[in-house]
Amino acid sequence: MSDGETKYGFVWGPVEVMRTTSLEQKNGTYRVVTIKTDHKTLEIYISPSGRSLRVYDDEHNELKP
């Protein structure tokens, strides 16, 4: 259960999840979600199909599995 909704997302315990932006491309709309805690921020780029994710840390380094 979330602790509260924000204008563009929600707060769940120590984590804030927010929709950052949508990027229109010719093959569809990419979504960007930011997940933020007191110690770390991650940006997640989601492909139009939802099958591909790219995750970047707060130093703009791409995280790989």
N, C-alpha and C positions, 0 to 999 in steps of 0.2 A: 504494500500500500504506500502511496506517495505521501510525503509530509506536506506538500502544497504545490499548487500549480503556479507557474509564472506566465507572463504574456506569451513566450515562445517555447515553453517546455515545462519542466517540473523539478522539484527538489525532493530527493529521496535520501534521508539521513544526511551524511556529509557530502553528498554528490549532487551537483546541479547539471541537468541535461537540458540542452536548448537547441532548437533548430536555428542554425546560423544563417544559411542562405540556400537558395535554389539556383542552379546554373542551367539555363536553357542552351542546349546544343542541338545540332540537326538530328541526332539519333535519340533524343529524349531529354528529360530533365534529370540532372544530377542533384543530389541533396547533400548538404553538409551539416553535420551534427557536431556540437562541441560538448564534451564531458569535462567538468571542472571540479576539482577538489581543492583543498587548501594547499596541497603539495604538488599537484600535477594537472596539466590540461592536455586533452587529446582532441584532435579534430579528425572526424571520420567522413570521408568522401564516399558516397554510395551511388553506384551506377543506376541508370534508369530501371534496369531489370531487378536490381537488388542482389544480384549474384556476385558482384565484385565490390570489395571494400578496400580502401587505402587509408591507413591510419598514420597520423603524424603527431609527434610529441610537441611540447611547447618550444623546442629549439628547432622546429621544422625538419626534423629527421624522420624519414619514413620508417615505421616499424614493420618488420617482416616476421612471418610465423616461424 
